[in-house]
């Protein structure tokens, strides 16, 4: 299974962990960044679920974090319009007989 970009959801063709220099060919987002990591958590200390010693200030740029593990992202999850329409339809279906 190929890694998907955390920013645009496109398949990258990379298997496993990306290197620090890997970027998405579609949107040029750095793939080994906090935003692309499964431990990224905006409301946690240092915005990470792992116990990091130093805060990485720029979360969407490549870094040297040893805890990095790619976050599983799908293009469907990034399509907010489709998700909104789907949720609204499911809600409306609850009240239709």
C-alpha positions as CSV (number, residue, x, y, z in Angstrom):
1,X,0.0,0.0,0.0
2,X,1.4,3.4,-1.0
3,X,1.7,6.3,1.3
4,X,-0.9,9.1,0.7
5,X,0.0,12.8,1.2
6,X,-1.2,14.3,4.4
7,X,-2.0,17.6,2.7
8,X,-3.8,16.7,-0.5
9,X,-4.5,12.9,-0.1
10,X,-2.8,11.9,-3.4
11,X,-0.9,8.6,-3.6
12,X,2.8,9.2,-3.4
13,X,4.1,5.8,-4.6
14,X,6.3,5.6,-1.5
15,X,6.1,2.3,0.5
16,X,6.8,2.6,4.2
17,X,8.3,5.6,5.9
18,X,9.3,8.6,3.7
19,X,12.7,10.2,4.0
20,X,13.3,13.7,5.1
21,X,13.6,14.9,1.5
22,X,10.5,13.2,0.2
23,X,7.7,15.6,-1.1
24,X,4.3,15.0,-2.6
25,X,4.6,15.4,-6.4
26,X,1.1,17.0,-6.5
27,X,1.3,19.7,-3.8
28,X,5.0,19.6,-2.8
29,X,4.1,19.1,0.9
30,X,7.0,17.6,3.0
31,X,5.9,14.0,3.8
32,X,8.1,13.5,6.9
33,X,6.6,16.3,8.9
34,X,4.6,16.6,12.1
35,X,1.4,17.0,10.1
36,X,2.0,13.8,8.3
37,X,2.7,11.8,11.5
38,X,0.2,9.5,13.2
39,X,1.3,11.1,16.6
40,X,0.4,14.6,15.6
41,X,-2.3,16.0,18.0
42,X,-3.0,19.8,17.9
43,X,-4.3,19.8,21.5
44,X,-1.6,17.7,23.1
45,X,1.6,18.9,24.7
46,X,4.1,20.0,22.0
47,X,1.2,19.0,19.6
48,X,2.4,15.3,19.8
49,X,1.2,12.2,21.6
50,X,4.8,11.1,22.1
51,X,7.0,12.5,24.8
52,X,9.2,14.8,22.7
53,X,11.9,16.9,24.4
54,X,11.7,19.9,22.1
55,X,8.8,21.6,20.3
56,X,9.0,21.5,16.5
57,X,7.7,24.9,15.7
58,X,6.9,24.5,12.0
59,X,4.6,21.4,11.8
60,X,4.3,21.2,8.0
61,X,8.0,21.2,7.2
62,X,10.4,18.2,7.2
63,X,12.1,17.4,10.5
64,X,14.4,14.9,12.2
65,X,11.9,13.5,14.7
66,X,12.7,9.9,15.7
67,X,9.1,9.1,16.6
68,X,7.7,9.8,13.1
69,X,5.3,7.2,11.8
70,X,3.3,8.0,8.7
71,X,-0.4,8.9,9.3
72,X,-2.9,6.9,7.2
73,X,-4.7,9.4,5.0
74,X,-7.3,8.8,2.3
75,X,-8.5,11.1,-0.4
76,X,-12.1,10.4,0.8
77,X,-11.3,11.7,4.3
78,X,-10.0,15.0,2.8
79,X,-13.1,15.6,0.6
80,X,-15.1,17.6,3.1
81,X,-17.9,18.3,0.7
82,X,-18.6,14.7,0.0
83,X,-18.5,13.9,3.7
84,X,-20.8,16.7,4.6
85,X,-23.3,15.6,1.9
86,X,-23.1,12.0,3.1
87,X,-23.7,12.9,6.7
88,X,-26.6,15.2,5.8
89,X,-28.2,12.4,3.8
90,X,-27.8,9.9,6.6
91,X,-29.3,12.4,9.0
92,X,-32.3,13.1,6.7
93,X,-32.8,9.4,6.2
94,X,-33.4,8.9,9.9
95,X,-36.6,10.9,9.7
96,X,-37.9,9.6,6.4
97,X,-40.3,6.7,6.4
